[in-house]
Amino acid sequence: MDLLPATLLQQKLEYYLNHPSLRVPEVRKEFEDVLKLKFPDMNASLRDDPNVRRQWRQELKKLEDEVDSIMIFNLSHKSPMLWLGHQLPFIFRLLHLHKQLMEVRRLGERIRNLQTEDGTPAALDNVCESTQAEEQSLTLLGSANYGVRPSTYDVTKGKNSAPIHAEVVSRIKDLLLNSKDKRFKVVGVIGRKGIGKSRLVTHVYQNDEVRKFFDCYAWISNPSSSEPESILREMLRQFYFGFPPYTLETMDKQTLLLAINKCLDRKRFLLVLDSVSDFGIWESVIFPAFPFGRQLAPLGPVVFTSSFIHGRIVFTSNSPHRRIFDILVNQVYVQIRLKALSQEEPWALFCQLMSQDTETPETWPPGLEGIAREIIKKSGGLPFVIRLLAGVLRGSRSPEVWQKRLTQLVGLEQYSRDDTVKAILLSYDALALPLKSCFLYFSIFPKDIEIPLERVIRLWVAEGLVVETSTPMRTATEASMAYLQELINRELIQPGHVDVKGDLKSCKFDDQVRRVAVDIIESNERYLVHTTDNGSSGTAGMPSLRFFSIQGKGIEDMKSGKNDAARIRSCIITGISKLQSSTMRQCLSGFQLLRVLDLDLEGSDIETLPNRLGTLVLLVYLKLKGSKLKELPSSALENLIRLRYLGLRRTGITELPASFLRLKDLHTLDVRETKLRTLPCCLLSRLQQLRHLYLCSSFRREVVEMPLGKETEQPLELQTLAGVRATSNLIEKQLGRCTQLRKLCIGRVAEADSEKFCASIDKMNYLRSLSIRCEINESLHMGSLAHSTTNVDTLRIGGSVEALDSAIKCFRSLRRLFLWDNLLRYDPLPILQDLPNLMVLCLSNTFLGKELRCDTEDGFPELKSLSIFQLRNLESWQINGGMQKLEFLSFGHCPNLKNPPQGLENLPILQLVKVAGMGEDFDKMMERIGKDANDRFKVRPIPLFKHDFGVTDQKHWTRDEEIKEAAGSKGSLRTTSLEIHDTSSFKK
């Protein structure tokens, strides 16, 4: 454990040594001498002398502060030659640093001599060691598939579908599906942490029978009474299956309650509240939103007029909630208490988690089963602990390795008697060194939130925790995905939101795991990690703080501790809508050593940046998302020469200052949903470390122009180029050099540039996502694509296109396809139905014909989600074969389609049909079809939408305006498209 900070410090010294700002020979020589000092392995002290271990870590932190302070001094003086008045104190500080390093080295010698009596290392002496199989798995992860997925060893699905606590699952299903009991029911699943409550309820929630029985369902994780409007909005969004009223974000609490009341009228609904720890959620959200008032008289007047057919709420919690429901427990509330697994159940679960295909313990090497049974005895019967232990052992079938883990597990009993804590420590110990730092980084996030994987990856890369590798050849993003997959497979982080393709979009960091991670970082030192979650402060004062995060309220903690926060390295603030410029200026006044500043400023009044920001010369990550910032002062960036990530999404900026080109280390720039329309000249040649350039979103009309200057012929290392304007100059001189691109989103491609554009695409062997929007009133000729781009799994084409059938043959690996405004005169389904991996298909204003047909029996073999909008001439739609895996169907705004699609009964696993803008009579016909199918699939009319590709600020349209817009423009083939929904993303 203790080698980790030493290793990170050594990496920092190496980075500073190679930094271009370190130009003075005397200074460079001192740094080279410092780097020659090797940090000894301190792990032998973990059992014998915790006080010495704590002193070791304190010295390392002081040392890191000293190194950073020196670099601040160096970076603050831009001249290649330091003036004499500055050089002397600088050299003096370096000599002091050298002396301090010698003291740390002597301390290391003392700790190295601390051994057990027999001379063997302590229990965790091998913390940086990982088995050959573990190293190999880390190397190979992510090579077969791009993306992160839930653990393949998850026993809640697939061949191991039988859940643990099967009798409890059966009882909950009976309570949910009993249509004869019209009373409102609340089912509480209670039990200690790690016993499997969330997984059990997930199994019920995802059950096909449950999904078909209820008309609406929603899942809310970690609900908090301090944000009732946010919870109600999320409920409404899910009850509408992701298509809520367009005024959702502006609704106050009372309006939200009425909207939920209207949405659930004559509906069966299911609401799951996972991990309820805040008892105030009942009074602030649940009781006002649902018809408890009819059964719980003390709650006051009932505001509901709806006729609720069948309402059920299921929640999980560590604590019983009987007192909340007072005397009507048996009428309203049913409590189910989970117990730990007993007898052979832990062993059966372990075997399920370890087995692959037909493998059984009988096929394991001799002696392995006996060791495994001894390990499982130490699980306490907790499924979570069993999963952690299986994650540790899964990479090997060596009796020696398993015996070693058993010995370590026994040795951990001196640190904790808690089975979960021991399992987490063992899992951490088994990680390779790079994974250790990535895992511990999760503790920086506020607890009880879903963490977007994209955010995690960007932070890891900016902090330098993950780098590009040549063997195997992987980008930093791909390496991060491999690390995330490994942590998920080991159960150290839990999956969150999964899209229809099976790709993981977010994750959760279990509170128990988080506490252990914080304890590892702290090493018994308080205040190292501070989080304020929804206004509940965890500490007071921040003398040794390294990481600081605030969610919801709690900014006053940051202000009050500013004098003690000089050592803060990372600061994350989310959910504070009223953050003022003056408050931000006060908070940042003492953050001299700050490296990460992640601010979600949605709703804040900040229009200017404090001058103090420009002095944070160690900053590597800066995100100012959602602020009203209209200008980025040149002084704010000119000193941030170490900056690797700059996020300005959804701000009001219109241009980037000249000092932006000084950011030589910049890795990622995100300016989506801003008013920026032109980049500084020669950006790619000046910022050669740039890898990801996010300019505009995929479905937007806006594009950003990238002026070129004197460009070299060298290949560019850019991996993401999203939202760029396709000028002839760019296509001819620049695009063909971007051979490392993984994602390309390009707009206004001229017809005359079609051949050169296709030739550039042919050179992009690593491309995975391609979005193209043609120039207005011109066509893109795609027939000149020369070879199959086998890696592309997402393709978006907007505008008129020629030779689409020829192009589709070059994209055989497609999993998602979006076509809009293509004005095809032939039915596109016959040329698309043979795509073997296609899972998501969205067509909007794509086809000018009158009839759509899918007749081939094996057509669209993997399609799960189909969306068809704005086919204005469509009169007939028949599904006579194929689409046997279709689960979600969305269509609308087809004014000439008078009858529902024929053949819906031929879709065996169809779950949900969403209809928009087809009129009430059409909606009723669709609902009757659903009823005639014995409610095998649900039909859901959804609100009308306007998605204008031409502007950032959306106009809220009335119902009449939407209908007129959807039915109008008869004299023009070109039209403003309705929203193209990415239906590949559905909440669980």
N, C-alpha and C positions, 0 to 999 in steps of 0.2 A: 504493500500500500504506500509506504513512505518513499519508495523510489520514484513514484509518479511526479511529485512536485519538483524533485531534483532533475528528472529527465526534461520536464517542461521548461525549467529554468535554463538548462543547458541548451535546449532548442532556441530559447529566446536570445541567449548570448550569441549563438551562431547566426541568427537572423540579423542581429545588430551589427555583427562583424562584417556581413556582406551588404549592409545597407549603403546605398550610394551617398548618403549624407555624411558618412563617416570617412571624411577625406583627409584629415590631418594625420600625417604619418605617425607622430608621437602617440596620438590617441588610438590609432589602429593597432600599434604595437602593444599598448597596454591591454587592449581587448584580446589580442592573440595570446598574451601571457595568461590572462584570466581564464581563457577557454582551455588552456592546457591542464588546469586543475581538474581532476576527475572526482566525481562524487562517489564515495564508497557506498556499498549496499547496506542500508540501515535496517533491514528487515529482521535481523536476529534479535532486535530489541523489543519486538512486538509483544512477547510474553513476559520478558524478564524485567524490563524497566520502563513503564509507560511515561514516567516523568522525563527520562532522557529523550524518549521519542517525541514528547511534546516540545522539549527544548529544541530538538533538531528541526522540527517543522517551523517553529517560531523564527529560528535563525534563517531558514530558507526564505520565509516571507519578508523578513527585514532585508535580506539580500536582494530579493526581487524588487522591492521598493527602491533600493539604492540604484540598481541597474536602470530602472525606468526613469528615475530622477535624472540620472546622468544623460540619458538619451533625450529627455525633455530639454535639458540645457543645450545639448548639441543641436537638436532639430529647431530650436528657437532662434539659432544664429545661422542665417542662410549663407553667409559668406564662406567661400572655400577656405579662407584663412581666418582663424580666430584672432581677435585683437589681444595684445599682451595682457590687458587687464582682465580678460575673460579666460585666457589660456591657463594662467597660473592657478586660479581656484579650480578649474576643471581638472587639471593634472593632479592637484591635491586630492580631489574627490576620488579620482581613479586609484591613487595610492591607498586611500582609505578603504576602497573597495577591495583592493588586493589583500590588505591586512585582514579584512573581515572574512574573505574567502579562506585564508590560512586558519582562522579560528574555527570555521566550519569544518575544515579538513581535520583539525585536531579532534574536534568533537566526533567526527565520523570514525576516527581510529579508536576512540573510547567505546563507541557503540559496537564497532566490529568485534571487539574483544568480549562482548557480552554474549556468551554461549551457554547452553545447558551443560550440566555436569559431565555428560558423556561426550560433549563436543559436537553433538548434532544440532542443526539449526532448529529454531522454533517452528511451531506448526505451520505458519504461513510464510516460511522463508522463501518459497518459490513463487511469489505472487506474480512475477513477470513471466513465469514459465507457462507455456501452453503446449499441449501434446501435438505431435506431428499431424494427427488427424484434424485437430482444431485449427492449426495454421493452414492446412490444406483447404478446409471448408471456408475459411475466411478469404482465401485466395480465389476460390472458384465461385463464391457467392455472386450472384448478379450477372454471371457470364451468359447464362441461358436465357434469362428474361430481364427485360428492362422494367424497373419498378420494384415496389415493395408490396408484399402480400401477407395476409394473415398466416400464422404458422400452419404448415402442412400437417402438423401433428395435432391439430385441434380436434378433439374427440366429439365436438358438438355437431359435426357434419361429416359427410363422406361415408366411407365404409364403416367407421366406428360411430354410428349415429345414436347408439343407445346412450342416454345421459346417465350420469350419476344421480342419486336421489330420485330414481325413476318414479317411486310412489308419490313423491311430492309434486313432480311434474304432472302426474295424472290427476292429482287432487286440484291443482291450480287450473288445469284445463277444464275440469268439471265445473268449477266455480265460474269460469269465464263463459262457457258455452251452454250453460243451463238456461235455455230460452224461457222456461216456465217461471223462473224467478225474476220478476220485473223490478224487484227492489234494487236500488243503487248499492253496489258492493265495492268495498276497499279491501284488498288482500295485501297484508304485510308479511314479507318474507324476512325473518329476523335471524341473525346469527353473527358469530364473531368474524372478524376479518380473515380472509383467506379460506373460508369454508365453501365458497362457490356460489354465492347468492346471485351475482350478476350473470354468470354463465348459465345458471339454471333458468333464470327468467328470460335470458336471451333465447334459449332453446324453445321456450313456450312462445315468445313473441314472434319468432321466425317460423313457427309451425304453420304448414299450409292450411290446415283445418281452421286454425285461429284467424289467419289472414282472410280467409274467405268468409268467415262468420261476421266479422266486424266491417262496417262501412268506412270508418276512419280510425286511425291509430297514430300515436306519437310516442316518442321516447325522449325523455329529458334526463340528462345526467347531472348529478350534483346540484340540484336546484337550490337557490339561495333567496331568502326573503328580502334581501336588499335590492334586488333587481326584478320586481314583479312584472314590469312591462316587457323586459327582454324575454322572460320565460313565456309570457302569454303570446308574444309574437312568434316565438319558435313553435309553440303548440299549434297556433293557427296555420303557420307555414306547413307543418307536417300534416295537419288535418286536411289541408287542401292539396296534399301530395306535391308540395313544392311550387304550387301555383296560387299563392294567396292574392287577395285584393291588392291592387297597385298602390293603395294608400297605406299599406301596412306600416311602413317605417314612421309615418306621421301620426299614427293613432295613439291617443292617450289610453289610460287604463280602462276607463268606462267604455270607450268605443271598442276596445279590444274584447271586453267582456260581452258586449252586445254582438260583436262579430262572431265570437265563438258560439254564442247562443243560437245565432242564425245558421251557422255552419252545421251544427249538430242536430238541427231540427229533423225529427223523425229518423234519426240515424242510430245505429249501434256503434259505440265508440269504445276504444281501449286506450288508456294512458298509462305509461310506465314511468315511474320516478325512480331512478337508479341512484343508490348511495345517498339517502336522505339523512343528513346530520343536523340540518337546521330545522328545528321544530316550528319556527315561525312561518315556514312555507305554507302551512295549512291555513292560517288566518289571513295571510297576505295575498295568496294566489288561489289555492285549491278551493276553499270554501266559497269565495266570491264567484269562481268561474263555473262551478258545477252544481247540480241540483241537490246539494246536501240540505238546503233550506227546507225542502219538503219533508225531510225526515228528522232534522235536528232543529227543533223549535227555537232554542236559545240564540240562534244565529240571526234572528231578525227577519225583516220582510224579504220575500222571495222576488227577485227581479226577472225571473225566467217566464217566458210565455211558450217556449218550445215544448214539444212532446217528445221526450227522450224515450226511445224504444228500449234501449239496453245500454247501461253505462257501467264500466268497470275501470277501477284504478288499481294497479299493482305497484308496490314500492318495495325497495330493499333498504335495510338499515341495520346498524349494529345494535340499536336500542329499541325496546318495545315502545309503541305509540298508543297504548290502550287509553291512557288518561286524556288524550286528545279527543277521543270519541265518547268519553264520559259513560253514561248509563246505557247507551244504545249500541254497545259493542257487538252483541249478537245479531242485531238487525243490519248494521252497516259494515262493521269491521270484522274481518277474519284474520287471525294471526297464525302464521305457520313458522315454527322455529326449527331451523336446520341444526343438525348435530354432526359432529365429526364422523368420518367414515370409521367403520369398525370391522374386526375380523379380517376377511380376505378382500374387502373392498379396496383398501389402499393398494394392495398388490395387483389387483385386476386393473385398476386405473393406470398404474405404472407400466404394466405390460402393454396396455393400449397405446400409451404415449411413446413407448420404445419400439414397438413392432412396426415393421415395414412389410407390406404385402402379406406373404404367408409366413413370415418369420415368427417364431415362438421361442419362449425361454429354453425349450428343449434343444433348439438349434444353436444356442449360445455356447461359447467355449466352456470347458469343465471348470467348476468353481465359481463361475460368474453369478449364477442365480443365488447362491448362498450369500455372497457379498451384497448383492442387490437387496435381498430381504433384510439384512442388517441395516442397510442405509434407510430403507423404507420404514423400519421400526422407529426411526428418529423423526418421522414426519408429523407425528401427533395426529394422524388421520386427517390432516388438512389438505384438500385438493390443490390449493395454491402452492404449498410446500412441495407436494409430490411433483407438480409440474416443473418447479425450479430444479429439483433434484434430477428429474429426467432430462432437462435441458443441459445440465452439467455433464451427464454421463452419455448422452446420445451420440457424441462424436467418436466414441471408441468402443471396442468390444474386448479390450485388454484387461485381464484380471488384475495386472499390476497397477494400471491407472485407476481402476475402480477401488482397489484396496487403498491406494494413496488418498483418494477423495474421502473414503470412510475414515481414515486416520485424521485427516484435516477436520472433518465434521466433529469428531470426538474432541479434538483439540480446541474447537471453537466454544465448547461448553464453558470454558473459563471466562468467556466474554459475555455470554448471554445464555439464559435458560429458555429463551423464546425460540421455538422451532423455526418460525418464519425468519427471524433475524439471522439465525445460523445458516439457513438455506440461502438467503440473499448474499451473505458474506462469502459463502462457498462459491456461489455463481459468479460473484465479482472477482474472486480470486482466480477462477478458471479462465477469465478473459485474457486475450492478448493485450499487450500494453496500449496500442492505439485505441482499442475499444474501451479500455478503462476510463480514459479521459473523456471520450464521447459519452459514455454512460453517465458519468458524474455530472456532465454538463446539464442533464435534464433537471437537476435540482434548482437551476436558476429560474425555471418557470413557476408561476403561481400554481398552487395545488388545485386539484379538482377541476382542471380544464382539459379540453381536447386540444392537443398541440398539433398544428399543421406540419406535416413532414417537410414541406417546402421551406418553412421557416427554420426548422431545425437544421436542415442541410445548409442553408445560407449562413447561419451563425457558425456552424462548424467550419465551413470553408473560410469565412472571414477571419476567424480566430486562428486559423492555421492548424486545426486539429486533424483535418483530412486534406491530403494533397493529391495531385495527379500522380499516377504511377505508370511506368513503362513496361513492367513485367508483373502481372499482365497489363496490357495497355488499357487504362481506364481513366476517365476524367475524375475530377474531385467529386462531382455530383454522383457519378456511378459508384465510386468508392464509398461515398456516404450511404447510398442505398444498400450496398452490401453490408455495411456496419449495422444499419437499422434492421435489416433482415435477420442478422445474427442475434441482435438483442431481442427481437420479437420471438425468434425460435427458442431462445433461452428463457422466455417468459419474464424478462427483466423490464420490458415495456409491453403494454397491452394494445391490441389493435383498436382503432376508433372507427371512423367512417370509411366504408368500403364502397367503391363505385360498382356499376353493373359489370364492368370488365373483371372485377375481382382485385383491382389495384387499391392499395391502402392510401388514403388521403390524410389521415390524422392518426394520432396515437394518444394513449393515456399513460400517465406515470403514477402507478399505484402509491397511495399515501404511505403505506408501510415501507415500500422500497425507497421512496423519497426520503423518509426519515433516516434510513440506514445510509443512504448516499450522502446526506448532509452530515451525518455523524462521521463518515469516513473523511469527508473534506475538513470538518472542524477539528477532528482529533481532540475532542473534549474542550475546544475553545468556543465560547459562546459568541454569537453575533457574526459569525463568518458569513452565513447566508441568512438574509432577512427577507421575508415575504409578508406582504399585507394583502390578505385575500378578502375582498368584498367588505373592506372596512374593519376587519378583525386583525389587530396588530399582534405580531408574534413576539416582538422584542421591543425594548425601549433603549435607545442609544445604539451607536454603531462603532465602537472603538476599533474593532479588528475586521471590519466589513470588507468583503471582496465582491459579493453579488447582492444586488438589491432589486426586488421586483414588487410592483404594486398592481393589484387588480381591483377595480371599483374605487372605493374611498381609501383614504389613508395617506394622501399626499402630505399631510401635516407632519407625519413621521419623518419624511424625507427632509422637510424644511427644518424641523427642530434638531435634527441630527447632523446638520450640514458641517458643523465645526469638527465633528468626529468622523466624517465620511471621506476624508482625504485619500483613503486607500481603496475606495470603490473602483472596481475594474469593469463591472457590467451593471447596467441599469435598464430595467424593462418596466414600462408603465402602460397599462391598458385600462380601458373602461372608465376614464375620467374625462367626461365630456365638457366640463367647465374649467379646464386648466387654463389659467391666464398667463400672459407673457411675463408679468412681474413674478409670478410664482415660479415659472420655469427658470427665470434668470437667477432667482435666489437659490434655487435648488442646485443649479450647476456651478455656483460660485466656488465650491470647494472641491470639485471633482477633477483634480489635476491629473490623476493617473487613469482616467476613464478610457476604456477600450471599446465598449459596446454601449450605444445609446439607442434603444428601441422604443419609440414613442408612437402609440396609437392615439392620434389627436382628433378623431372623429367628433365633431360637435364643439371643438374648442374654438376660442376666439383668437388664437395666435396667428398674427399676420406677418410678424417680423421675427428674425432670429436674434437672440442675444449675442452681443459681441464676444461674450465669454466663450461661445462655442468655437471660435476660431483659435483659441489657445489650447484646445484639447489635442495636442499634437500626436498623442499615442492612439487616437481613435482609429479603429479598423472597421467599425460597423455603425452606420448612421441611418436610421429610418424615421421619417417624419410624416407618416401616412395620414391622410385625411385632414391636414391642417388647412387653414385659409391663407397660407403663405403665398404671396403674389410675386415675390422676388427673392432670389438667392444671392445675397451680397457677395461680392468677390472676396471680401475679407474673411468670410465664413469658411472658405475652402482653401485659401492659399497656403495655410500652414498644415492642413490635414493630409500630408503627403504619404501617410501610411494607410489611408483609407482604402478598404477593399470592397465595401458594399455601401452604396448610396441609394436609399429608397425614398422617392418623392411622389409616390403614387397618390392620386386623388388630392393633389395640392393645386394651387392656382397659378403656378409658375408658367411663364411664357417663353423664357429663354434661360440658357445656362451661361454663367459668367465666364470671362476669359480665363480666370484662375482654375476653372474646371480641368483644363488640359495639363495642370501641374500634378494631377492625381495619378502618378505613374504606376502605382500599385493597384489601381482600381480593377476589380474583378467583375463586379456586377453593377449595372445601372438600371433602375426601375423608375420610369416616368410615365407609366400608363395612367390614363384618365386625367391627364393634365392638358393645358392649352399650348404646350410646346409643339412647334411644327417644324423647326429646323435645328439641326445639331451644329456644333462648332466644326469648322472646316478641318479636314485631316485627322479626324478623331481616331480612327483605327490605326493609323500610322504613328500617332503620338502616344496613344495608350495601348501599348503592345501586350500588357497583361490582361486586357479586357477579354472576358469570356462570355458574358451574358448581357445582352442589350435588349431590355424590355421597353419598347416605345409606345405601342398601342395594343389593345386586346384583339383577339383573332377575328371577331365578328364586327368590329367597328369600321366605319367608312374612313375615319381619320387615319392618316399616315404621316410619318415624320421624314423629312428630306435629310439626306446625309451628304453634304457637299464634299467633293473630293479635291485634293490638291495634288502635289507631286507624290505619287504612290510608287512603292517598289514592286517588284514582281514576286516577292517572297510570299509563300502561303500564309494565310491568316489563321490564328488559333481560335477564332471566335466559335462558340458552341451554340449560342442562342442569338438570333436576330429576329425580333418580333415587332412588326408594325412599321417597317421601313417602306418608303416610296420607291417604286421600281423605275427610276430614271434610266434612260438609255446608257448614260455614262456609268451608272452603278452596275448595270447588268454586263456591260462590255468590259469594264476594267476591274471590278471589285468582286462580284458575286462568285466568279469562277475560282477565285483564290480562297474562298471560305470552305475548304474541303473538310473541315472538322465539324461542321454544323450538325447539331442534333435536332434543332428546331428552327424552322424558317417560316415567318409570317410576313408576306409581302403584298403590297397593294398597288393598284393602278398600273398593272402590267399592260403595256401597249401591244397591239396586234403585231406591229412591225418587229417587236423584240422577241416574238415567240420562239424562234429557232435558237437564238443565243441563250434565252432563258432556260430552255429544255437542256441545252448542252451543259449549262452550269449545274443543273440538277443532277445530271448524269455523273458528275464528279464527286457528289456528296455521298460517299459510301456509308457514312454513319447516320444519315438523316433518319429521324424517327417521326417527326411531326412536320407536315407541310400545309401551309394555309396560303391560298392565292386568291386575290381579288383583281378582276380585270378592269382595265380602263373603261369608263362609261362609254356605251355605244360602240364598243369594239369587242372582238372575239379573240380568245386565246386558242392558238393551234397547238395541241399537245401530241400530235402524231409523230413528232420528231424525237420523242424520248427514245433513247437508243437501247437501254437495257433495263432489266428489272431492278427496282430499288427495294430490295428484299427486307430492309429494316423498317421501312415506313409503316407505322401502325395507325396513324391518324392523318386523314386527308380532308382538307376543307377547300372547296372551290366556289367562289362567288362570281357570277357574271357569265356571259355567253362563252361557250366553249365548243371547240371543234375537235373531232376525233376522240371523244371521251371513251368510246369502247376500246380504242387502241391504247389509251393511257391506263385504263383500269387493268389491263393485262400486265402492266409494269408494277402494279401495287398488289401483289398477291398476298401480302402479309397483313393487309388492312384489318384493323379491329373496329375503327370508328370512321365513318364517312359522312360528311356534311356537304350538301349541294344546295345552293340557293341562287335565285335570279339567273338560272342557266338558260331558260327559254327553249328547252329541247322540244323538238317536234316528234319525238318518238318516245315510247314508254321506256324509262330507264331500268325498270325492274329486271327484264330478261338479261341485260348485260351485267347486272350486279349480283344476281342470285347465285352465281357460281363461286363467289369469293368465299374461300373455305373457312376463314377465321372472323368474318365480319360479325360484330356483336351489337353495334349501334349504327343506325341509319337514320338520317334526318334529311328530308326533302322539303324545300320551301320555295314556291314560285319556280319550280324546276322544270315543269312539263306543261306544254300547251295543248296536249291532246285531251280527249274526252273520256278515255277509259284506261284504268290501271288493272293489270292482271298478274297474278302469281299462280302459275299452273303446274310448274315442275314439282314433282313429288319430293325430291331431295333438295329443292332450292333453299337458299339461306339456311344452311345447316346449323349455324351457331348464333343466329340473330336473337338478341334478347330484348332490344328496345327499338321501336320504329315510330318515327314522327313524320307526319305529312301535313303541311300547312300551305294555304294560299294557292292551291291549284284551281284557278278560277274557271277553267273550262271543264273541269272534271264532272262527269255525269254518272259514271258507273265504276265500281271498284269491287273486284272479285278476288277472293282468296280460295283457290281450289286445291292447293297443295303447298307443301313446304312450310317454312317458318315453324317447325315443330318445337322450338325452344323459346318462342316469343313469349315474354312475360309482361311487357309494358307497351301499350299502343296509345299514341297521342295524335289527334288530327283536328283540323278546324279551318274556318275561313275559306271554305270551298262553296261558294254561293249556288252553284248549279248542281251540287250533289244533294238530291232530294231524298234519297233512301240510304240507310246505313250500309256499310260494307257487307257484302255477302260472303259467308263462309267463316265467320268468327267461331262457329261451333267446331271448325276443323283445327283450331289451335288448342292443343290439349292442356298446356300449362299457363295459358293467358290469365293474368291476375288482375290487371287494371287497365281500363280504357278511359282516357281523358279526352273530353270534347270541348272545343272552344269556338264561339262565334257562329254556331250553326242554327240557332233559334230554339225556342222552347219546345216546339212540336218535335223537332229532330231529337232533342235531348230525351223526350219522353219515349220515343221509339227505341232509342238506344237502351234506356233503362228497362224497357219491356224485354228486350233481347237478353239482357243480363238476368232478369227474373226467369225467363223461359229456360235459361241454361242452369236453373237451380242455384243461382248466385255463385256459379263456378268462377265467374270473374265480376269485378265491380265496375260500374260505369259512373264516371265522375265529371259533371259539367264544371269547367274551370273559368275563372274571370278572364275577361279580355285583356290583352296586353298590347302595348306599343313599345317597340324597340327601334329607335331611330339611329341608324348607323352614322348619321352625319353630325350629331352633336353629343357633347358629354353630359350636359344637364338634360334630364328626361322631362318631357312635358306630360302631365297627368291628363289623360283624355277621359271625357265622359263616355257612357255606354253608347249614346247615339253617335258621337263623333267616331268611336271605334268602328261601329257597324258601317257607317258611311265610308270611312277610310278603307275598310276591308272589301267593300263592294264597289268602290269607286274606281276612278282612273281607267274607265273602259276604253278610252281612246289611245291609251299608251301601253305598250308592252312592258316598259320599264317602270318599276314601282318601288316605293319604300317598303322594304320587307317587314313583316311582323317578326317578333322575337324568335330567334332560332335557339331553342332550348337544348342544352346539352343534357339529354335525359340519361346519360351514362352515370349520373350521380343520384342515388336514392338513399335517404336515411334508413338506417336499419330499423 
